[in-house]
Each structure stands twice: as C-alpha cells, then as structure tokens.
Amino acid sequence: MKKLLLLLAFVGASATGLAQTGPKIEFTAKDNTIDYGTVSKETDNGLRSFEFKNTGNAPLIISNVQSTCGCTVPSFPKEPILPGKTGKIDVKYNMAPGAIRKTITVESNAVNYDGGKVPLKIKGEVIVKKEVNPLEKKKSILEKS
C-alpha cells in the first residue's frame, strides 16, 4: 500500500512538473494572419498591427522580429510584457503592386511555441489605381455635348 501511495505521489508531482510554466504569447489575429484585402497604395499606408497577450506566468521578452524581405518592416516592444498584459507588433508593408504573401518571425522566450519562434503572416493584394487621362475625360465630355 505504501508503494502504491508513493507511486501515485511521484506521478502527480511529475505531471505538475511537466505543465508549461513561463511566458506564453497569444495573438488575437486568426491563424496569426492579417489580411490586407485588396488595397491601393494611394489610399493605404501599409501599416498593420499584430496584437498579443502574455497569458503565461512570467515576463514575456521579444528578442527579435524579422521579415522575409526588406519590403516589410516590423517594430516591436523592447520592454518585457508582464503576465496578463498586452502588446503589439507593428508591420509596415511598402505597398508594391501585386500579391502580398509575407512571413514575419517573432523570436521570444514564449514556452508555448517551439524555440519561442512564432510565424506571423500578412496577405492581400495591392492594386494600382487607374488614372483617368484628363484629355480623354475632356474628349468624352465634348462627345456627349
């Protein structure tokens, strides 16, 4: 009987020890993705924010945030995010015409992601606003008269 109680105590202590403790990062964006949709460089500055919360029990430290190319510039909080507090990572895309498919990698001490690395994604499409030639506009007005 003593051996059984000792075994149960050991298993209980082991299970408690295996539970993840430490900082945890949870992003509010579905699938850690922000969809720009279809946007125009003339009407959109390309700035978006990934909001997150430290749902763990220790300060969250973001050590680096990097993009797959120079067309996407991230900025992130340099101070630790305390348990229960929120923060944001701003991402500025240069709004080059065409499809947007970029990944931003967050490096942190979060225990809920392998190695503390979290992939964030942006997607969408940048279109060129069609400009109306003033001469064509004048011509069409004259033809209607």
C-alpha positions in Angstrom: 0.0 0.0 0.0 2.8 2.4 0.8 4.5 1.7 -2.5 1.2 2.5 -4.3 0.8 5.8 -2.5 4.4 6.6 -3.2 4.0 5.8 -6.9 0.8 8.0 -7.0 2.6 10.9 -5.3 5.5 10.6 -7.8 3.2 10.5 -10.8 1.3 13.5 -9.5 4.5 15.5 -8.9 5.8 14.6 -12.4 2.6 15.7 -14.1 2.7 19.0 -12.3 6.4 19.5 -13.3 5.6 18.8 -16.9 3.0 21.6 -17.1 4.3 24.5 -19.1 5.1 27.4 -16.9 6.6 30.7 -18.1 5.7 33.3 -20.6 3.1 32.5 -23.2 2.2 34.6 -26.2 -1.3 34.6 -27.8 -2.1 36.7 -30.8 -5.6 38.0 -31.5 -5.3 37.6 -35.3 -6.9 34.4 -36.5 -4.2 31.9 -37.5 -1.7 34.7 -36.7 -2.5 36.2 -40.1 -3.6 39.7 -41.2 -5.4 40.0 -44.5 -4.9 43.4 -46.1 -7.6 42.5 -48.7 -7.4 44.4 -51.9 -5.9 47.8 -51.3 -4.4 50.7 -53.3 -1.0 52.4 -52.5 -2.7 55.8 -52.8 -5.3 55.1 -50.1 -3.4 52.7 -47.7 -0.2 53.4 -45.8 0.5 49.6 -45.4 0.7 49.7 -41.6 -0.9 46.9 -39.6 -0.6 45.7 -36.0 -0.5 42.2 -34.5 -1.9 42.5 -31.0 -0.9 39.8 -28.4 -1.3 39.0 -24.8 1.1 37.3 -22.3 -1.1 34.5 -21.0 1.8 32.9 -19.0 3.0 33.5 -15.5 6.4 35.1 -16.3 7.5 38.2 -18.2 7.5 37.8 -22.0 10.6 39.1 -23.7 10.6 39.6 -27.5 14.2 39.5 -28.6 13.8 39.9 -32.3 11.3 40.3 -35.1 12.4 39.8 -38.7 10.7 39.7 -42.1 11.4 37.5 -45.1 12.3 40.6 -47.2 13.1 44.3 -46.9 9.6 45.3 -48.2 8.1 44.5 -44.8 9.4 46.4 -41.8 8.4 45.2 -38.3 8.7 47.1 -35.0 8.2 45.5 -31.6 8.2 46.3 -27.8 11.7 46.3 -26.3 10.5 46.1 -22.7 9.2 42.8 -21.1 5.5 42.2 -21.3 4.2 41.2 -17.8 1.8 38.3 -17.3 -1.8 39.3 -18.3 -0.6 42.4 -20.2 -0.9 43.1 -23.9 1.4 44.4 -26.6 1.6 44.9 -30.3 4.0 44.3 -33.2 3.6 46.8 -36.0 4.3 45.7 -39.6 4.7 48.2 -42.4 4.5 46.8 -46.0 5.9 49.0 -48.8 2.7 48.6 -50.8 4.4 47.4 -54.0 1.7 46.5 -56.6 0.9 42.8 -56.7 0.1 40.0 -54.3 1.2 40.2 -50.6 2.4 36.9 -49.1 5.0 37.6 -46.4 6.0 35.9 -43.2 7.4 37.7 -40.1 9.1 35.6 -37.5 8.9 36.7 -33.8 11.7 35.4 -31.5 10.8 35.3 -27.8 11.1 33.4 -24.6 7.5 32.1 -25.0 7.1 28.5 -23.9 4.0 27.7 -26.0 5.9 27.8 -29.3 8.8 25.6 -30.3 12.0 27.6 -29.5 9.9 30.7 -28.8 9.6 31.4 -32.5 6.2 32.5 -33.8 5.4 32.9 -37.5 3.1 35.8 -38.4 1.7 36.2 -41.9 0.4 39.1 -44.0 -1.5 38.6 -47.2 -3.6 40.6 -49.7 -3.2 42.4 -52.9 -2.0 45.9 -53.8 -3.6 47.3 -56.9 -2.7 50.4 -58.9 -5.5 52.9 -59.0 -6.5 53.5 -62.6 -5.7 57.1 -63.5 -8.0 59.0 -65.8 -6.2 60.8 -68.6 -7.5 64.5 -68.4 -7.5 64.7 -72.2 -9.7 61.6 -72.5 -12.0 63.0 -69.9 -12.4 66.3 -71.8 -12.9 64.4 -75.1 -15.7 62.2 -73.6 -17.4 65.3 -72.3 -17.2 67.1 -75.7 -18.5 64.0 -77.5 -21.6 63.9 -75.2 -22.4 67.6 -76.0 
